[in-house]
Amino acid sequence: MTMQNVASPVTSFTPIKRNQLKHIPGDEGWPIIGKTLQVLADPKGHIEACGAKYGPVYRSHIFGETSVVLLGPEANELVMFDQQKLFSSTFGWERVLGRLFPRGLMLLDFDEHRLHRKALSVAFKSGPMKSYLGELDKGIAARVAQWRAKPGTMQLYPAMKQLTLDLAATSFLGADIGPEVDEINRAFVDMVAAAVTPIRYPIPGTQMARGVAGRKRIIAYFKQQIPLRRGNHGGDDLFSQLCRATHENGVLLSEQDIVDHMSFLMMAAHDTLTSSLTSFIGELAAHPDWQQKLRDEVMALNLSADAPTGFDDLEKMPLSEMAFKEALRIKPPVPSMPRRAVRDFTFKGFTIPAGTSVGVNPLYTHHMKEIWPEPDHFDPLRFTEDAQRNRHRFAWVPFGGGAHMCLGLHFAYMQAKCFARHFLQNIEVSLEPGYKPDWQMWPIPKPRDGLKVTVKAV
């Protein structure tokens, strides 16, 4: 089987008519704009209100289209596990990511997705991951040392954003990338911002226009570098790994495939990790008791300040992993996940026609009181082995699930625990009395005020 004759089962769809969904309970809101403003203003409150009013299946109208929202772990399993191949990720994400990150792994379906995922998985095996850890460790240690040297108030989110951007550049593109790194970083920042801008066309002067220009710069850089990385100049970074990766038949990934996959992977590694690490440290700042428990765990590693972090050290940090998982539960980095039904299907007694835009919502599932008592309370002990044993396997889905489970989830755990090691070994973080960060929860959780924290050296 070659990539030339593998295609997703669906290459187009016919949008459904609104009256085809009238049997689904719900409220489509105002003409044209529908419920878009309510979703943007308070996505968690809005979906919880709709769930309470209409149940686990309801109809809405957002971003110019009537859609159906499915709530809860069973809905997550149906859509994410997708055993019957009912749902297209391509046509779910296309409206959001298609112009700037076309044919990234999350925008491929079925057999084509499987073959590309298998080819890309070589970059996340043990050898390359150890190389990434070495680069991450050095970059994190250096940045934490800078923060430690300047005690006082800092805005956590922008500091974390710059760190994850720099780390993605070095571990994904190589430590010796050179002076191009600043231009590449700016291009990615423009692309990510454009992906969620309300104006979806590259009108001159708009964020979308800047994003499209950024993509052109990225394409030019990658295409110039690919022949070099395939020669004698490739290292152990992710980009070089993909340049040498092959499909099952031994054929190298095409240049365009590498460009599309690298663009998508760097976007995913940067923006979602920025959100997750900010949430993680924000929770530790708000819960000094847990911060100290994790610091004790780090100190028990008996690593000197300049000692590198090894895989074995990360394995000895179960509390840090549990705390990171709890932060991801409270603020999942991808709060909602769109798909497109490619065939009629039935859920909870409702028949939903092919062509329907379908969404599931990790943010809702992660706060269901019947699954997570006191859901807004930070409690890493929810993730002990005993606590997880009888929980629905799709009750916690910050990395998605099924065939589209995040390929970089182990990279995320590795980076989070490496960061926790250096941060907690060097810095104590706290919030000012009475201060409550104000978070924007969609499209990716982000503190509106940058999340002001007080840091001091340990």
N, C-alpha and C positions, 0 to 999 in steps of 0.2 A: 504494500500500500504506500503510495507516494503522496507528498503534500499536494501535488498537482491535481489529484483526483479525489481528495478529501474535502468535503464542504459540509457546512452545517446544514441540517435538514430544512431549515427555513431561511430564505434569502430576502424575503419581503413579507409584509403583512398588510391586510386591509383593516384600517381603523374601524372599530365598531361604531355603530350609531348609538346615541344616548338612550334611545328608547329600548335598546336591547338589554339594558341593565335596570330597567324600572322595577323589576321584581326584587332587587337588592335594596334593603333599607338604607337610608342615608339622606343627606342634604347636600346639594351641589352648590349652595350659596348664590352669590351674585352672578348675573350674566357676565360672561367672558372671564372675569378674574376668579370666579368660583370661591374656593376657600383658601386661596393662596396666601392672603394676608394673615389669616388666623394661624395657618401652619407656620409661617415665618416668625410671627410674633411670639408664639408659645407652642412649639411642636409637641412637647410632652403633655402639657395641660390639654391641648386640643384633642390629641389622640385618646387620652384617657377619658375625656368627656364623651367622645364619640363611642368608645368602647362600652362605657357605662350605659349610654342611651340606646345604641343599636346592636350591641353584642359583638362577637368576634369576626363578623363579616359585614362590611358596610361600604357604601358607595360615596365617593367624594368627587370633587372637581378641582384639580390643582394644576398649575402650570399649563393651562390651556387644554386639558384633556380630562374626560371622565375616567376615573380609575376605581379599582376595588382594593380595599385594604383588608388583609387577613391577619388576625391577632393571635398571639400565644404560641407556645412550644409546638403544638401540633401543626399549626400553619407554617412555622419555620421549617419543620421537618418535611412537610409536603413540598414546599417551594425550593428549599436549599438542597435537600437530599435528592429530590426530583427523580425518583426511581423510574418513572414512566416517561421521562424527557418531555414534560409538558410545558416547560418554561424556558424562554430565551433570555439569557443574560445580555446578549448583544443588543437586542431591541429594547431591553429594559434600561440599560445605561447609555444608550446611544445619544439621547437628547442632552445628557449632562456632559459626557466625556468624549463623544465621538469626534468633534471638530479638532480637539487638541490632543487627545490621547487615543487615536484610532487603532483598533486591532491590538490593544493591550490585552494581556491574558484574560482579564475580567470581561472583555468585550468579545470573547470567542465562545462558541457553543459546541457541545457534544463531542463528536469524534475529533474535530479540528482542535478543540480546546484540549482534549486529552493528549493528543500528539505534541502540541506545543508545550503543554505543561511538563510532559516527560522530558522533552529536550531541555527546558529551562531548569529542571530539577537538579541537573549536574552542578549548577552554580550554588546550590544550597546543601551539598554533601559535606561530610566531616572535614575534609582537607581544606576546601575553600572557606568554610565557616571559621576554622582556626585562624586562617589568614585575616579574615574580616575582624575577628576578635582582637587580634594584635593591633590593627589600625584603630579600631574603636577605642581600645583601652588607652592608647597613647593620646588620642584626641580628647577623650573625656577627662583624663587626668590633668592635661594641660589647662583645659578650660575651667575645671573645678578649682584648680590652684589660683587662677585669676580671680574667680569669685571670692575665694577664701581671703585673698589679699585685700579685698575691698568690702569690709563688713558694713552693714547698714541696710537700707531699703533698696530692693531691686524689683523690677517687673519681670516676673518669672517667664511668662509666655514668649515675649520677644527674645529673651536670652536663650530659651530652649529652642526656639525656631532657628536662630542663627547656628546653634550647636548642631542640631540634627541636619541642617542643610550642609554644613561643613563635613559632618561625619559621612553623609550619603555621598558627597563628592569624593572623599578620600577612599572609603571602603568600596564604593561601587566603581569609581573611575580610576583609582590608583593614587598613591601618595605623591607621586611625582608628576601630577597632572600639569603643573606649571601655571603661568599667569592667566590662562584661560578660565581658571576656576571661578573668578568673580563674575565674568560675563555669563558663564553657564548657570551659576546660581541665580543671577538676575533673571535669566530667561525662564528658569523653572518657577521662580516666584511669580512672574507674569502669567505663565501658563496655568498654574494652580488657581490664582485669583480669577482668571478668566473663566475657568470651568464652572464657577458658581455665580458669575455675574448675571444680573437680570437681563441685560441686553445680549442676545444670543448671536448677533451678527457683527462682523468686524468693521463697524462704522469707524472711520478715522477719528482718533481722539478717545475712543472708548477702551475699556479694559480688555474687551475681546480682541480688538485690533492689536493691542500690545501682546496679548497671549499668542495670537497667530504669528506675529513677528518673532516672538520668543521661540516658537516651535521651528520656524525657519532657521534660526541660529543653531538650535540643538541638532537639527537634521544635518546641517552643513558640518558641524563639528564631528558628529558620529561617523558620517560617511567618509570624512577625511581620515579618521582614526582607524576604521575597521581594517583596511589592508595592513596597516602597521601592526595592529594587535594580532593579526593572523600570521604575521611574520615572526621576527625574532624579538619584537619589542613588547610582547604581551606578558603581563605579570599574573598575579593571583587574584586580582580584583574582579568584581562581578562582570564588568564590561568585557575584559579579556576572556573570561570564562565563556560568556555567550558568543564571542567571536569564534571560539573554537568548538562550540557545541554543535551536535549533529542530531538529525532525526533518526528514527529507527532504521532507515535504509542507508545510513552513513552519510547522507547529504548534509552539508553545512546549512545552518540557518541563513536565509537570504539577508542581504544588507538591510532591506526594508523591514524585515521581521526584527532584526536586532535593534534598529532605530525605534520601532514601535514598542518593543518589550522594555528596552532601557528607559524610554521616556515614562512609561507607565510605572515601572518598578521604582524609579527614583521619586516620582510623585507620591506613590503609596508609602514608601519608606519615610519620606520626609514629613508630609502633612499629618498623617495619622499618628505617627510616633511623637510628633510635637504635641499634639493634643493629649495623647495617653500619658506621656512623661510629665506634662504640666499637671494633669489631673492627679497622678500618682503622688508627686511631691506636694501638691496642694492639700491632699488628704493627710499626709504626714505632718504638714504644718498645722493643720487644724486638730490633729490628734497626737499630741506629744507622747502619750503613753505608747502608742504603736511605733512612733518614730524611734523611741528608745529601745523597744524590743528588736526592731530591725537593726539598729546600730550595734546592739549587743551581738547580734548574729554576725554582722560584718567584722566586728572586732575579734570574734572567736576564730576567724580565719587566720589570725596572726600574720597578716601581710604587712610588711613595712610600707611606708608611704610611696616609695618608688618601685615596689615590686609589681611585676605584671600580673594581671588577672588571668587565670587559666580555666579551662573547662571544668576541671575538678573543683575549683573554688565555687563556680556558679552552681554546681550540684549541691553544695552545702548551704544554700540560701533558700530553703523552702518557705520560710516566713515572708521573705521579700517577694517571692513569686506569688504567694497567696494574696499579699497586699496589692500587688500590681493587678492581679485578676479582679480583686474587689473594686479597684479604681476603674477598670474597664467595664465592670458591671454597672456601676453608677453612671458613668459617662462613656458609653460605647463609642469608639471613634467613627463608626459608620452607623448612625442612629436608625436609618431606614435603608432598605435595599429593594430596588425596583426590578421587576421582570416583565416579560410580555408572554401571555399564554399563546402557545402555538397550536393548541387543540382545545376543544371544549373540555371542561373538567367540573367536578362537583366537590364541594367542601361544605360541611355542616348543613347539608340539605339544600344548598344553593348551587344551581348550575350556572357556570360562568363561561361565556363563549370565547372561542379563539379570537385573538386580536386584542383582548382586554389588557390594559396596563394593570399589573398586579403588584402590590407592595406588601412587604412584611416589615416589622418594626422591632428590632432588638431593644431600643430604648423602652418601649412599652413592656416587652417580655421581662426585661431586667428589673422592672419595678412592680411586678405583679405580687400583691400581698400574700396570695395563697401559696406562692413559691418562695418568696423572700420576705419573711416577717420584718417589719420596720424597714422597708426597702430603701429609704433615704439615709439610713444609718450605716456608717462605715464599719464593717466587721469582717476582716480577712478570714476569720474562722469558718465562714461559710464555705471555704474551699479546702477544708480538711478532707481526707479520703472518706471518712465516715459521713460527713455532711453531704458529699456529692453522690454517694452510692445510690440513693433512691430518687435522685432528682432526674427529671426528664433530660435526655441528652441534648435537646435543643432549647433548654431553658436559659442557657448562657451561650451567646453566639456573637461575641465581638469580632471574631475572625470569619464569620460566615459559617458555612458547613457544606458537606457533600463534595461534589467534584470541584466546586469553586472555593473550597476552604483556602484561606490566605496562604499562598506559597511561602511567604516570609514570616510566618508566625514564630518559628524557632529563632529567627533573626531578631524579632521583636523582643522575645523573652531574654535573649542573650544581651541585647543592648540595654534593656531595662535593668537587669541585675548587675551588669557591669557599671552602669550609671549609679545604681544604689550603692554599690561597694565604695566608689570614690566619693560620692556626695556625702554619705553618712559617716564615712571615716574622717572627713575634713570639715563638714559644715553642719551647724544646727540651724533649722529653719522654723520660723513661727509667723503667726498672723497678729496684727495689731488688735487689741481688745475691741470687740464689737464689729469688726470688719467681716463682711460676708461677700466673697467674690460673686460677681454677676456674670453668669455664663450664658453665652449664645449657644444653643444646642444643635442647630442645624445650619449648614449641611455637615460640618464637622465641629464638634464641641470646641469652643474657644472663649476664654474670659474676656469680656468686653473691655475691661480696664487693664488688661495685661496680667492680672493677679499679683498684687503687691505683697511681697513677703519681706520679712526681716531675716537677714543671714548673719551668722557670726561663726568664727572659727571654733572648732571643737577643742 
